[in-house]
Amino acid sequence: MLTILIVEDDITLNNGIMLSLRQKDIDIKQAYNIKQTKKILLDKTIDLIILDVNLPDGSGFDLCKEIRQTSSVPIIFLTANDMEIDVVTGLELGGDDYITKPFSLMILRARVMAILRRSKSIKTDDKIQIDNMIFNFDTMEFTKNDERIILSKTEQRLLKIFLANKGNILSRSQLVDKIWTDGSEYVDENALTVTVSRLRNKIEDTPNSPKYIKTIYGMGYMWSGGEVNE
């Protein structure tokens, strides 16, 4: 049984999303403000959060930042703000997707299911050690110098793709297809740039001069360096 948390102060919209997602193997929890959300997160294991940015008692962006300190649960932002800076901010804070209002409930449902499918596919039995880093995709625990690294589902998927293709150049379009394309969503390539940047900031000693995730100008990216021990 999967559990989805909907955080939206508009009761009608919250109920509409709940009805569009409800099925026998999915449990839906509903919250209408940050206070309720925090209580639910303490009491229940959540598999995906649909998070409104503008809430009565604070910002969804701030809540996401707080959640990311301890959890990599997938987060889809909902907002009326469609400015590029808002989208980039949401992704940089650890959001896995960003949907602007008004939106189709069918499209939202498709994106939710796509992220849940990707989330399941990440849970493998492998544990990989590279230099001073350990990536355990089974338990979704990642450490560097014995300190925990919090990776979003999108960052986990990107990392796994890089590790599976060590030494091979992956084009931007290949990475976008592997990470996001599921026949149901369109993703701007800027989202890839943001995700690569976030991952570098978490695993590289010097993100501006990366040792592992190399940019191959005019071609794409490549994982280079470090011995992969499985």
DRENVEX-269680 format. One record per atom (N, C-alpha, C): residue in one letter; atom name; x, z, y. Coordinates in steps of 0.02 Angstrom, whole numbers. Each point is the difference from the previous one (the first is absolute). Layout:
<rs>
[A,CA,[X,Z,Y]]
...
</rs>
This chain:
<rs>
[M,N,[42,0,-60]]
[M,CA,[-42,0,60]]
[M,C,[44,0,62]]
[L,N,[-10,-49,43]]
[L,CA,[36,-4,63]]
[L,C,[-42,32,55]]
[T,N,[34,28,50]]
[T,CA,[-35,32,56]]
[T,C,[22,-31,65]]
[I,N,[-50,-24,38]]
[I,CA,[12,-30,66]]
[I,C,[-28,46,53]]
[L,N,[38,12,52]]
[L,CA,[-22,41,57]]
[L,C,[-14,-45,59]]
[I,N,[-61,3,26]]
[I,CA,[-19,-38,60]]
[I,C,[-1,47,59]]
[V,N,[41,-14,51]]
[V,CA,[3,41,60]]
[V,C,[-25,-42,58]]
[E,N,[-62,9,19]]
[E,CA,[-33,-41,51]]
[E,C,[-55,42,32]]
[D,N,[1,9,66]]
[D,CA,[-48,44,33]]
[D,C,[-69,-33,9]]
[D,N,[-3,-67,-4]]
[D,CA,[-64,-34,3]]
[D,C,[-35,9,-68]]
[I,N,[-52,41,-1]]
[I,CA,[-32,18,-63]]
[I,C,[-28,-62,-36]]
[T,N,[-31,-44,38]]
[T,CA,[-30,-60,-29]]
[T,C,[53,-44,-33]]
[L,N,[56,-10,36]]
[L,CA,[55,-41,-27]]
[L,C,[32,35,-60]]
[N,N,[9,65,5]]
[N,CA,[30,38,-55]]
[N,C,[-42,-8,-63]]
[N,N,[-66,7,8]]
[N,CA,[-45,-8,-58]]
[N,C,[0,-72,-26]]
[G,N,[4,-49,46]]
[G,CA,[2,-70,-21]]
[G,C,[62,-15,-42]]
[I,N,[57,27,22]]
[I,CA,[62,-10,-38]]
[I,C,[-5,34,-68]]
[M,N,[-29,60,0]]
[M,CA,[-8,37,-63]]
[M,C,[-42,-40,-50]]
[L,N,[-55,-28,24]]
[L,CA,[-45,-37,-44]]
[L,C,[34,-64,-26]]
[S,N,[41,-31,41]]
[S,CA,[33,-63,-20]]
[S,C,[56,12,-52]]
[L,N,[28,61,0]]
[L,CA,[56,15,-45]]
[L,C,[-22,39,-62]]
[R,N,[-58,29,1]]
[R,CA,[-21,45,-54]]
[R,C,[-10,-38,-65]]
[Q,N,[31,23,-53]]
[Q,CA,[-10,-26,-67]]
[Q,C,[18,55,-49]]
[K,N,[-12,-12,-64]]
[K,CA,[3,54,-50]]
[K,C,[69,31,-7]]
[D,N,[54,-38,13]]
[D,CA,[66,28,-9]]
[D,C,[34,19,66]]
[I,N,[-40,3,54]]
[I,CA,[27,19,65]]
[I,C,[-42,56,30]]
[D,N,[34,54,19]]
[D,CA,[-33,56,33]]
[D,C,[13,-6,75]]
[I,N,[-51,7,41]]
[I,CA,[7,-8,72]]
[I,C,[-6,68,35]]
[K,N,[48,16,42]]
[K,CA,[-3,58,43]]
[K,C,[-7,-24,72]]
[Q,N,[-40,36,40]]
[Q,CA,[-12,-21,69]]
[Q,C,[19,56,48]]
[A,N,[34,-20,54]]
[A,CA,[18,47,53]]
[A,C,[-15,-34,67]]
[Y,N,[-14,41,50]]
[Y,CA,[-20,-28,65]]
[Y,C,[47,22,57]]
[N,N,[50,39,-18]]
[N,CA,[50,21,49]]
[N,C,[64,21,-36]]
[I,N,[51,17,38]]
[I,CA,[65,18,-29]]
[I,C,[-4,66,-37]]
[K,N,[-36,48,27]]
[K,CA,[-5,66,-32]]
[K,C,[-29,-6,-70]]
[Q,N,[-54,-38,-8]]
[Q,CA,[-30,-10,-66]]
[Q,C,[48,-36,-46]]
[T,N,[36,-49,27]]
[T,CA,[46,-39,-40]]
[T,C,[55,44,-29]]
[K,N,[29,43,40]]
[K,CA,[54,44,-24]]
[K,C,[-25,46,-55]]
[K,N,[-61,25,6]]
[K,CA,[-28,44,-50]]
[K,C,[-8,-37,-67]]
[I,N,[-25,-62,3]]
[I,CA,[-9,-40,-61]]
[I,C,[67,-14,-32]]
[L,N,[50,-17,40]]
[L,CA,[67,-16,-27]]
[L,C,[32,60,-34]]
[L,N,[-17,60,23]]
[L,CA,[25,61,-32]]
[L,C,[-35,14,-66]]
[D,N,[-63,-19,-4]]
[D,CA,[-41,17,-58]]
[D,C,[-1,-54,-54]]
[K,N,[17,-62,17]]
[K,CA,[-12,-56,-45]]
[K,C,[58,-49,1]]
[T,N,[16,-29,-58]]
[T,CA,[50,-54,-4]]
[T,C,[-34,-65,20]]
[I,N,[27,-33,50]]
[I,CA,[-30,-61,27]]
[I,C,[44,-60,-18]]
[D,N,[-32,-55,-21]]
[D,CA,[38,-60,-19]]
[D,C,[4,-51,56]]
[L,N,[-44,4,50]]
[L,CA,[2,-46,56]]
[L,C,[-40,29,57]]
[I,N,[24,-9,62]]
[I,CA,[-35,25,59]]
[I,C,[-17,-58,45]]
[I,N,[-64,-3,21]]
[I,CA,[-22,-47,52]]
[I,C,[-6,42,63]]
[L,N,[42,-14,50]]
[L,CA,[9,46,56]]
[L,C,[-14,-33,67]]
[D,N,[-52,26,35]]
[D,CA,[-14,-23,67]]
[D,C,[54,25,48]]
[V,N,[19,-40,48]]
[V,CA,[53,20,46]]
[V,C,[-26,49,52]]
[N,N,[-60,-13,27]]
[N,CA,[-28,42,53]]
[N,C,[-51,48,-29]]
[L,N,[20,64,-6]]
[L,CA,[-43,51,-28]]
[L,C,[-16,53,52]]
[P,N,[-54,36,-8]]
[P,CA,[-22,48,52]]
[P,C,[51,53,17]]
[D,N,[40,21,-49]]
[D,CA,[47,55,12]]
[D,C,[73,-22,-4]]
[G,N,[13,-65,9]]
[G,CA,[69,-22,1]]
[G,C,[10,-72,-20]]
[S,N,[62,-19,-9]]
[S,CA,[18,-70,-16]]
[S,C,[15,-8,-74]]
[G,N,[-27,-54,-29]]
[G,CA,[15,-17,-69]]
[G,C,[74,-15,-9]]
[F,N,[32,-27,52]]
[F,CA,[72,-13,-3]]
[F,C,[38,65,-11]]
[D,N,[-18,52,39]]
[D,CA,[35,64,-7]]
[D,C,[-13,30,-69]]
[L,N,[-62,-7,-25]]
[L,CA,[-16,26,-66]]
[L,C,[40,-37,-54]]
[C,N,[6,-66,6]]
[C,CA,[40,-39,-48]]
[C,C,[72,24,0]]
[K,N,[28,11,59]]
[K,CA,[69,23,5]]
[K,C,[8,67,-36]]
[E,N,[-49,43,7]]
[E,CA,[3,65,-33]]
[E,C,[-6,-7,-76]]
[I,N,[-46,-43,-22]]
[I,CA,[-9,-11,-72]]
[I,C,[64,-28,-31]]
[R,N,[33,-46,36]]
[R,CA,[59,-33,-27]]
[R,C,[60,49,-10]]
[Q,N,[-4,59,29]]
[Q,CA,[53,49,-10]]
[Q,C,[2,26,-72]]
[T,N,[-58,-4,-34]]
[T,CA,[-4,28,-67]]
[T,C,[-31,-47,-51]]
[S,N,[-28,-57,21]]
[S,CA,[-37,-42,-47]]
[S,C,[10,-74,15]]
[S,N,[-2,-41,-53]]
[S,CA,[4,-73,7]]
[S,C,[-67,-32,-18]]
[V,N,[-54,38,4]]
[V,CA,[-66,-27,-16]]
[V,C,[-14,-61,44]]
[P,N,[-28,-54,-28]]
[P,CA,[-15,-60,40]]
[P,C,[-49,17,56]]
[I,N,[12,-27,60]]
[I,CA,[-43,11,58]]
[I,C,[-18,-66,32]]
[I,N,[-65,-12,8]]
[I,CA,[-25,-58,36]]
[I,C,[-30,24,66]]
[F,N,[27,-24,55]]
[F,CA,[-25,18,66]]
[F,C,[-62,-41,18]]
[L,N,[-49,33,31]]
[L,CA,[-58,-33,29]]
[L,C,[2,14,75]]
[T,N,[-8,-51,41]]
[T,CA,[1,11,72]]
[T,C,[-31,-57,38]]
[A,N,[-24,15,60]]
[A,CA,[-25,-51,45]]
[A,C,[57,-31,40]]
[N,N,[59,29,-4]]
[N,CA,[58,-25,36]]
[N,C,[34,-55,-39]]
[D,N,[-1,-61,28]]
[D,CA,[31,-56,-35]]
[D,C,[63,-25,34]]
[M,N,[27,41,47]]
[M,CA,[62,-19,33]]
[M,C,[57,1,-51]]
[E,N,[46,-47,7]]
[E,CA,[56,-5,-48]]
[E,C,[39,65,-4]]
[I,N,[9,34,57]]
[I,CA,[39,62,0]]
[I,C,[-34,53,-42]]
[D,N,[-67,1,-2]]
[D,CA,[-36,49,-40]]
[D,C,[9,-15,-74]]
[V,N,[-2,-64,-18]]
[V,CA,[10,-19,-70]]
[V,C,[71,20,-23]]
[V,N,[49,-16,42]]
[V,CA,[70,16,-17]]
[V,C,[9,75,-5]]
[T,N,[-30,38,47]]
[T,CA,[5,73,-2]]
[T,C,[-28,27,-65]]
[G,N,[-58,-25,-19]]
[G,CA,[-31,24,-62]]
[G,C,[44,-13,-61]]
[L,N,[31,-59,-3]]
[L,CA,[43,-17,-57]]
[L,C,[65,41,2]]
[E,N,[28,9,60]]
[E,CA,[62,37,5]]
[E,C,[-9,74,-19]]
[L,N,[-60,27,12]]
[L,CA,[-13,69,-17]]
[L,C,[-13,10,-75]]
[G,N,[-5,-55,-37]]
[G,CA,[-8,5,-72]]
[G,C,[-66,-26,-27]]
[G,N,[-39,-33,43]]
[G,CA,[-62,-30,-24]]
[G,C,[13,-59,-46]]
[D,N,[-43,-10,-49]]
[D,CA,[8,-55,-47]]
[D,C,[-41,-62,20]]
[D,N,[-49,10,43]]
[D,CA,[-41,-56,24]]
[D,C,[-34,22,64]]
[Y,N,[-26,-48,38]]
[Y,CA,[-29,13,65]]
[Y,C,[-59,-47,10]]
[I,N,[-59,27,7]]
[I,CA,[-61,-41,7]]
[I,C,[-34,17,66]]
[T,N,[-14,-52,40]]
[T,CA,[-32,12,65]]
[T,C,[-75,-10,-4]]
[K,N,[-36,41,38]]
[K,CA,[-73,-3,4]]
[K,C,[-20,-54,49]]
[P,N,[-56,-34,-11]]
[P,CA,[-43,5,-60]]
[P,C,[32,-38,-59]]
[F,N,[-18,20,-60]]
[F,CA,[29,-32,-59]]
[F,C,[-53,-6,-54]]
[S,N,[14,-43,-48]]
[S,CA,[-44,-9,-57]]
[S,C,[13,54,-52]]
[L,N,[-52,32,-24]]
[L,CA,[8,50,-52]]
[L,C,[27,-31,-64]]
[M,N,[-17,-63,-12]]
[M,CA,[25,-35,-59]]
[M,C,[75,-9,4]]
[I,N,[25,-18,60]]
[I,CA,[72,-9,9]]
[I,C,[35,67,-6]]
[L,N,[-29,53,30]]
[L,CA,[30,66,-7]]
[L,C,[4,20,-73]]
[R,N,[-53,-11,-38]]
[R,CA,[-1,18,-70]]
[R,C,[55,-39,-38]]
[A,N,[7,-65,16]]
[A,CA,[51,-41,-34]]
[A,C,[70,27,14]]
[R,N,[12,20,62]]
[R,CA,[66,26,18]]
[R,C,[13,68,-33]]
[V,N,[-51,41,-3]]
[V,CA,[7,65,-34]]
[V,C,[18,-10,-73]]
[M,N,[-37,-44,-34]]
[M,CA,[12,-12,-71]]
[M,C,[69,-31,-11]]
[A,N,[23,-44,46]]
[A,CA,[66,-30,-6]]
[A,C,[54,53,4]]
[I,N,[-7,46,47]]
[I,CA,[50,53,7]]
[I,C,[0,46,-60]]
[L,N,[-60,16,-25]]
[L,CA,[-4,44,-59]]
[L,C,[32,-34,-61]]
[R,N,[-10,-66,-7]]
[R,CA,[32,-35,-56]]
[R,C,[75,1,6]]
[R,N,[25,-11,60]]
[R,CA,[72,1,11]]
[R,C,[28,70,-12]]
[S,N,[-37,49,21]]
[S,CA,[20,70,-10]]
[S,C,[8,15,-74]]
[K,N,[-46,-22,-41]]
[K,CA,[4,11,-72]]
[K,C,[59,-37,-30]]
[S,N,[14,-60,25]]
[S,CA,[54,-41,-29]]
[S,C,[68,30,13]]
[I,N,[5,41,53]]
[I,CA,[65,29,17]]
[I,C,[19,55,-50]]
[K,N,[-49,31,-31]]
[K,CA,[13,56,-45]]
[K,C,[28,-25,-67]]
[T,N,[65,-5,-3]]
[T,CA,[34,-22,-60]]
[T,C,[40,58,-28]]
[D,N,[37,-13,-54]]
[D,CA,[37,53,-32]]
[D,C,[73,3,23]]
[D,N,[18,-40,50]]
[D,CA,[71,-5,16]]
[D,C,[21,49,55]]
[K,N,[62,22,-9]]
[K,CA,[33,43,48]]
[K,C,[67,-32,15]]
[I,N,[12,-16,63]]
[I,CA,[60,-38,18]]
[I,C,[43,41,47]]
[Q,N,[65,2,-16]]
[Q,CA,[48,35,43]]
[Q,C,[48,-50,30]]
[I,N,[7,3,66]]
[I,CA,[47,-43,35]]
[I,C,[40,43,48]]
[D,N,[65,5,-13]]
[D,CA,[44,41,41]]
[D,C,[-30,71,7]]
[N,N,[-16,21,61]]
[N,CA,[-25,68,11]]
[N,C,[-77,3,3]]
[M,N,[-32,-53,-26]]
[M,CA,[-73,-3,3]]
[M,C,[-30,-5,-70]]
[I,N,[-57,32,-9]]
[I,CA,[-37,-4,-63]]
[I,C,[-71,-22,16]]
[F,N,[-22,-55,-32]]
[F,CA,[-67,-27,10]]
[F,C,[-39,7,-66]]
[N,N,[-49,43,-1]]
[N,CA,[-41,9,-59]]
[N,C,[-69,-28,14]]
[F,N,[-13,-60,-25]]
[F,CA,[-63,-34,14]]
[F,C,[-57,27,-44]]
[D,N,[18,37,-50]]
[D,CA,[-51,30,-43]]
[D,C,[-33,59,34]]
[T,N,[41,45,27]]
[T,CA,[-26,59,34]]
[T,C,[-8,-11,75]]
[M,N,[23,-58,24]]
[M,CA,[-1,-17,72]]
[M,C,[40,52,40]]
[E,N,[58,20,-29]]
[E,CA,[45,46,34]]
[E,C,[65,-37,16]]
[F,N,[20,3,62]]
[F,CA,[59,-37,23]]
[F,C,[44,48,40]]
[T,N,[65,0,-17]]
[T,CA,[45,46,34]]
[T,C,[64,-35,22]]
[K,N,[29,28,53]]
[K,CA,[65,-23,24]]
[K,C,[40,63,16]]
[N,N,[59,6,-29]]
[N,CA,[40,61,8]]
[N,C,[-41,62,-18]]
[D,N,[-40,-7,-53]]
[D,CA,[-42,55,-25]]
[D,C,[-56,21,48]]
[E,N,[-11,-40,52]]
[E,CA,[-55,14,47]]
[E,C,[-54,-52,-10]]
[R,N,[-62,22,1]]
[R,CA,[-56,-44,-15]]
[R,C,[-10,-52,54]]
[I,N,[-15,-61,-22]]
[I,CA,[-18,-55,45]]
[I,C,[-75,-16,-12]]
[I,N,[-39,-2,52]]
[I,CA,[-71,-17,-6]]
[I,C,[-8,-75,13]]
[L,N,[-23,-36,-51]]
[L,CA,[-11,-72,6]]
[L,C,[-74,-16,-8]]
[S,N,[-25,-42,44]]
[S,CA,[-69,-23,-8]]
[S,C,[-5,-46,-61]]
[K,N,[-60,-14,-21]]
[K,CA,[-9,-45,-58]]
[K,C,[31,-68,13]]
[T,N,[-8,-25,61]]
[T,CA,[29,-65,18]]
[T,C,[76,2,-4]]
[E,N,[29,54,25]]
[E,CA,[73,7,-2]]
[E,C,[24,6,-72]]
[Q,N,[-38,36,-42]]
[Q,CA,[18,6,-71]]
[Q,C,[1,-69,-33]]
[R,N,[-52,-38,15]]
[R,CA,[-5,-67,-32]]
[R,C,[57,-45,23]]
[L,N,[16,2,65]]
[L,CA,[55,-40,27]]
[L,C,[66,22,-33]]
[L,N,[11,65,-5]]
[L,CA,[62,25,-31]]
[L,C,[5,-23,-72]]
[K,N,[-54,4,-37]]
[K,CA,[0,-19,-71]]
[K,C,[15,-75,-7]]
[I,N,[-27,-40,44]]
[I,CA,[13,-73,-1]]
[I,C,[74,-13,13]]
[F,N,[28,34,51]]
[F,CA,[72,-9,15]]
[F,C,[43,19,-60]]
[L,N,[-15,57,-31]]
[L,CA,[41,23,-56]]
[L,C,[-5,-46,-61]]
[A,N,[-59,-29,-9]]
[A,CA,[-10,-46,-57]]
[A,C,[34,-67,12]]
[N,N,[20,-13,63]]
[N,CA,[31,-65,17]]
[N,C,[67,10,34]]
[K,N,[36,51,-22]]
[K,CA,[65,16,30]]
[K,C,[46,-61,-1]]
[G,N,[28,-14,59]]
[G,CA,[46,-56,6]]
[G,C,[-33,-67,11]]
[N,N,[-66,-2,-2]]
[N,CA,[-37,-63,12]]
[N,C,[-31,0,69]]
[I,N,[3,-56,33]]
[I,CA,[-31,-7,66]]
[I,C,[-75,-11,-9]]
[L,N,[-39,41,34]]
[L,CA,[-73,-6,-2]]
[L,C,[-24,-22,69]]
[S,N,[-37,-55,2]]
[S,CA,[-24,-24,65]]
[S,C,[-55,45,26]]
[R,N,[-13,-4,64]]
[R,CA,[-52,42,30]]
[R,C,[-68,-16,-31]]
[S,N,[-13,-64,-12]]
[S,CA,[-65,-18,-30]]
[S,C,[-6,26,-71]]
[Q,N,[55,0,-37]]
[Q,CA,[-1,28,-68]]
[Q,C,[-17,74,1]]
[L,N,[31,37,46]]
[L,CA,[-12,71,5]]
[L,C,[-71,15,22]]
[V,N,[-25,-37,49]]
[V,CA,[-69,10,22]]
[V,C,[-48,-12,-58]]
[D,N,[12,-54,-39]]
[D,CA,[-44,-15,-56]]
[D,C,[2,55,-53]]
[K,N,[61,25,-15]]
[K,CA,[7,51,-51]]
[K,C,[-29,67,21]]
[I,N,[4,16,64]]
[I,CA,[-21,66,23]]
[I,C,[-74,2,17]]
[W,N,[-24,-50,36]]
[W,CA,[-68,4,27]]
[W,C,[-50,-49,-30]]
[T,N,[20,-60,-13]]
[T,CA,[-50,-51,-18]]
[T,C,[-33,15,-67]]
[D,N,[-66,6,2]]
[D,CA,[-39,12,-60]]
[D,C,[-63,-42,1]]
[G,N,[3,-55,38]]
[G,CA,[-58,-45,5]]
[G,C,[-56,27,44]]
[S,N,[12,57,33]]
[S,CA,[-54,30,38]]
[S,C,[20,20,70]]
[E,N,[65,-9,18]]
[E,CA,[21,24,65]]
[E,C,[54,-45,30]]
[Y,N,[0,-2,67]]
[Y,CA,[52,-37,36]]
[Y,C,[44,50,36]]
[V,N,[64,-6,-7]]
[V,CA,[47,46,31]]
[V,C,[49,-38,43]]
[D,N,[7,20,63]]
[D,CA,[48,-31,44]]
[D,C,[71,19,-23]]
[E,N,[47,-46,7]]
[E,CA,[69,14,-22]]
[E,C,[32,57,39]]
[N,N,[-29,16,59]]
[N,CA,[27,56,38]]
[N,C,[-6,65,-40]]
[A,N,[-51,4,-43]]
[A,CA,[-8,60,-42]]
[A,C,[60,8,-46]]
[L,N,[28,-56,-24]]
[L,CA,[59,3,-43]]
[L,C,[60,26,39]]
[T,N,[9,-24,61]]
[T,CA,[55,22,42]]
[T,C,[-3,76,11]]
[V,N,[-61,24,14]]
[V,CA,[-10,72,11]]
[V,C,[16,40,-63]]
[T,N,[-24,-25,-58]]
[T,CA,[11,36,-63]]
[T,C,[73,2,-19]]
[V,N,[35,-56,8]]
[V,CA,[72,-2,-14]]
[V,C,[37,50,45]]
[S,N,[-18,1,64]]
[S,CA,[31,45,47]]
[S,C,[-11,73,-19]]
[R,N,[-62,17,-20]]
[R,CA,[-16,68,-19]]
[R,C,[40,20,-62]]
[L,N,[5,-45,-49]]
[L,CA,[36,15,-62]]
[L,C,[75,10,15]]
[R,N,[28,-43,42]]
[R,CA,[70,8,18]]
[R,C,[13,67,34]]
[N,N,[-45,19,44]]
[N,CA,[9,63,36]]
[N,C,[0,60,-47]]
[K,N,[-31,-8,-58]]
[K,CA,[-5,56,-47]]
[K,C,[56,3,-51]]
[I,N,[28,-58,-17]]
[I,CA,[51,0,-53]]
[I,C,[70,-18,23]]
[E,N,[6,-33,56]]
[E,CA,[66,-22,23]]
[E,C,[33,55,43]]
[D,N,[65,9,-8]]
[D,CA,[37,46,44]]
[D,C,[3,-27,71]]
[T,N,[8,-66,5]]
[T,CA,[2,-33,66]]
[T,C,[-49,-59,-2]]
[P,N,[-63,12,18]]
[P,CA,[-51,-53,-5]]
[P,C,[16,-64,38]]
[N,N,[35,7,56]]
[N,CA,[17,-60,40]]
[N,C,[56,-41,-32]]
[S,N,[36,30,-48]]
[S,CA,[51,-36,-37]]
[S,C,[-9,17,-74]]
[P,N,[-54,-26,-30]]
[P,CA,[-20,22,-67]]
[P,C,[49,-19,-55]]
[K,N,[8,46,-48]]
[K,CA,[42,-11,-57]]
[K,C,[-38,-32,-57]]
[Y,N,[-65,17,-6]]
[Y,CA,[-40,-22,-57]]
[Y,C,[-47,-58,17]]
[I,N,[-42,8,49]]
[I,CA,[-50,-51,16]]
[I,C,[29,-46,53]]
[K,N,[28,-55,-23]]
[K,CA,[33,-47,45]]
[K,C,[-48,-53,25]]
[T,N,[5,-17,64]]
[T,CA,[-37,-57,27]]
[T,C,[43,-62,-8]]
[I,N,[-27,-50,-35]]
[I,CA,[35,-64,-8]]
[I,C,[-33,-48,50]]
[Y,N,[31,-8,58]]
[Y,CA,[-32,-35,55]]
[Y,C,[-21,-71,-19]]
[G,N,[-62,-15,18]]
[G,CA,[-29,-65,-15]]
[G,C,[-25,-6,-70]]
[M,N,[10,51,-42]]
[M,CA,[-20,-4,-70]]
[M,C,[-45,58,-22]]
[G,N,[18,62,18]]
[G,CA,[-42,56,-21]]
[G,C,[41,64,-6]]
[Y,N,[-10,36,-55]]
[Y,CA,[34,64,-11]]
[Y,C,[29,3,-70]]
[M,N,[50,44,-9]]
[M,CA,[30,9,-66]]
[M,C,[24,72,-8]]
[W,N,[-12,28,-60]]
[W,CA,[28,66,-15]]
[W,C,[73,-11,-23]]
[S,N,[47,33,34]]
[S,CA,[70,-9,-16]]
[S,C,[35,67,-1]]
[G,N,[47,8,-46]]
[G,CA,[40,61,-2]]
[G,C,[-33,55,-40]]
[G,N,[41,46,-23]]
[G,CA,[-27,56,-38]]
[G,C,[-10,-18,-73]]
[E,N,[20,44,-44]]
[E,CA,[-10,-10,-71]]
[E,C,[-69,26,-20]]
[V,N,[-39,-43,-33]]
[V,CA,[-67,19,-22]]
[V,C,[5,29,-70]]
[N,N,[-14,63,-7]]
[N,CA,[2,34,-65]]
[N,C,[-70,22,-19]]
[E,N,[-28,-29,-53]]
[E,CA,[-69,16,-20]]
[E,C,[2,50,-57]]
</rs>
